[in-house]
Amino acid sequence: MAHPKDSLVQHLSDDGTSTGSVNMAVDGSVTPVDFWFQIAAPHRSVCLNRLIFLIRDNNALAAEKFGGLSELTNGLTLGFFDTSGNLLSDCFGGVPQKSNADLGGIFYDTEPSHYGSGDDFLHGRFSFDKWLNGGACFADDTILKATISDDLSGLVAFRIALFGTYLT
């Protein structure tokens, strides 16, 4: 049984650490922008159980949009890579996520939330436990990376949080 001191709750960030920027609402249309997670010392291995995304926007959400933006041209990608940059596993099966409907096809419980005034948001979860029968367990030679290749700077916020357990 895991001890709470071994728990991991961390967002993908622009430097792969818990201190980097976690807001993925950036312009990656000219130069793609990566957000990632890599195990940091003293830990050497981790088992990820869940990923939760949140898109917050002050524009109306619709299935054919990404947040409240128009459908993306290139789409969001997410995968596991080795430290040399080689793709080990594509979390989206080779299909970049270009719209809220696309996200709903991969992330369970994808749901918009409206409060009548203020920003709307879309959230959903991806359970590594269900996909990989026990979680995505890997060592410090593996990186989980999302790449933004479109202009998402019109969103209020876009974040991906990871939940898991450090093994060593």
HELIX and SHEET records of a PDB file:
HELIX    1   1 PRO A    4  ASP A    6  5                                   3    
HELIX    2   2 ASN A  100  ILE A  106  1                                   7    
HELIX    3   3 PHE A  128  LEU A  132  1                                   5    
SHEET    1   A 5 SER A   7  HIS A  11  0                                        
SHEET    2   A 5 ALA A 157  TYR A 166 -1                                        
SHEET    3   A 5 SER A  45  ASP A  57 -1                                        
SHEET    4   A 5 ASP A 120  SER A 127 -1                                        
SHEET    5   A 5 TYR A 108  SER A 113 -1                                        
SHEET    1   B 4 SER A   7  HIS A  11  0                                        
SHEET    2   B 4 ALA A 157  TYR A 166 -1                                        
SHEET    3   B 4 SER A  45  ASP A  57 -1                                        
SHEET    4   B 4 ALA A 136  ALA A 139 -1                                        
SHEET    1   C 4 VAL A  33  GLN A  38  0                                        
SHEET    2   C 4 THR A 142  ILE A 148 -1                                        
SHEET    3   C 4 THR A  77  ASP A  82 -1                                        
SHEET    4   C 4 LEU A  87  ASP A  90 -1                                        
END                                                                             
